[in-house]
């Protein structure tokens, strides 16, 4: 069950943040500047998310330079931003509930994209993971944790965003790794052409 150890996940997130504070904070600063310029924002954020995932799995320190080194993620990051962002924004405009439901349904899509999936595969697989779980309340609780982190950044006029962004990314990493260790992922079929 994804929410049975939410307190442990928060502690692991904090421990990961403390152990990698320098790389995460500098990477977040690069991502925030990217969002101010708009064009590189999603790319820098997906790169930092991918770096956090790799570092959480391997135990190596986070390199902030990875935020702008992975050129192959540029189109994927914008595809994910548009494919998820527009429907979720429209959902929030339609009485909030549809936006929350889409956010829950696509909760793992950014992580699946960071884990190497194509944009539409990541979105579909995220929906399949959500459908296989019977405890959608677990997603809601984890979504609330991310909402609280975002709210802290909003209340402080974005000043706390430099800290809440890496905490959010690390929390997403642990939600994803905890969930995918329990629920088998559907791997895309690959054809080999000889």
N, C-alpha and C positions, 0 to 999 in steps of 0.2 A: 504494500500500500504506500503510495507516494507521500502521503501526509503524516504517516505514523512517526516519522523522525524529523519533523520540521525544525525542532529546536537543535538537533544535532547538525542538520544541514546549515542552519544559521551560524553555528559555532565553526563548522568546517569552512564556511564562506569567510568568516572573520579571520580565521587562522591563515587561509590562503592569501587574503588581502594583506595581512601583517607581514607574512613571509615574502611577499612580492610587491610591497608598497611602492617602491621606487619605480619599477617597470610599469606597474598598473597606473600609477598617477601620471607619469609622463606620457604613457600611451593614451590615457583619457584626455589629457590636455591637447594632444595632437588631434584626437577625434573631435573634441569640442571645437577647436579652431576649424577643423574640416567642415563641421556643421554650420559654422558661421559663414564660411565661404560657399556652402551648400553642396557643390558638386562632389567633393571627396568625402563628405560626412558619412554616408552609408558604407562606403568602401573602407574607411579607416575603422569604423565600428565593427564591421564584420571581421576585418583582419585581427583586431584586438580580441574579439570573441573567439576566433579560431586559435589564436596564440594562448589564451587562457585555457581552452579545452585541452590543447596539446600539453601544456605545462601541468595541468591538474592530473592528466593521465601518466605523464612520465616523471613528474617530480622535479623537473628542471626549472630554473628561475625564469620569470617572464621577461622577455626582451621588448622594450618599448619600441624599438626600431621596426619590429614586425608589423606595426600599425600601418606603415606605408610601403612595405617591401613586397607585398604579395599582389602583383599586378593582375593576376588571373581572377581575382575576386571582384573586380570593378563592376562588370556587367551583372554578375550574380547578385551583388549587393543592391544595385539599383532595381533589378528585377524583383527581388524580394521586398524591397521597400515599397515599390508601386503595387505589386500584386497583393500584398497584405495591407499596406497603409491606406489605400483608397477605400476598399470595402470596410475596414474597421472604422475609419473616420465616418463613413456614411452610416454605419451601424450605430455609432455613438450619437450621431445627429438624429437618428430615428428612435428616440426614447431611451437611449443608453443601453438597454438590455441586448439588442442585437450586436452592438459593439463588444460588450462583455462576452457574449457567447462566441463570437468569431475569435476574440483574443484567446479564449480558453481552447477553442478548437485548433487554433494554429500556435499554441503555446510553445511547442518544440520545433517549429519550422526554422527559426533562426539558428538553433543548435544543429539541426540536421543539415542545413546549408553550410554551416561552419565545419561540419564533419565530412563534407565533400559531396553532398547531394546537389543535384541541379535544383533550380528554384522551384519549379512545379512539382518535382518529385518530393522535395522537402515539405511543401505545403500539403500534398496528398498524404504522405506518410505521417505527418503530424496529426491529421484528421483520423487516420486509421488507428494510431496509438490511442487517441482520445476515445474513439468508439469501442475499442477493446477493453478499456477500463470501465468498471462498473461504479467506481467512486469518483464521479466528476467533482465532488466537493473538494477532493485533494487538489485538483487543478485550481479551483477557486481560492483555496487557502494560500497556495503558492503565488497565485496572481495577486492576491491582496498584499503579500510581502513586497512584491515588486511595485505595487501601487503606493505603498507607504514610502518606499525609497524614492520614488518619483515625486511624491508629494513633499517630502523634505526638501528636495531640490527646488521645487516650485515656490514653497513658502519662503525660502531664503533668497529669492530672486535669482536662482540659478547658481549662487556662489557654492553651495554644497554639492553641485552637480559633479565637480571634479572628484569627489569622494563617492557619491552615490552611483556614478556610472560603473566604476570597477566593481563595486559591491554587487550591483545588479547583474553584471556579466558573470561574476563568479557564482552567484546564486543560481543563475540560469544553467551554468555548467553542471553544478551539483544536482539540480532537478533532473537534468537530461541524463546524466550518468547513472543516477539512482533509478530512474524510470526504465532506461533501456537495458539495465542489467536484469530487470524482471520481466519485461515484455519483449519478445523477439521482434526485430525489425523486419519488414518486408524488403528484401533486397531487389533492386531493379534488375530485370533480365538483361543480360548482355549477350549480344551475338558476336561471335568471332568470325571474321572474314579472313579466309586464307588465300 
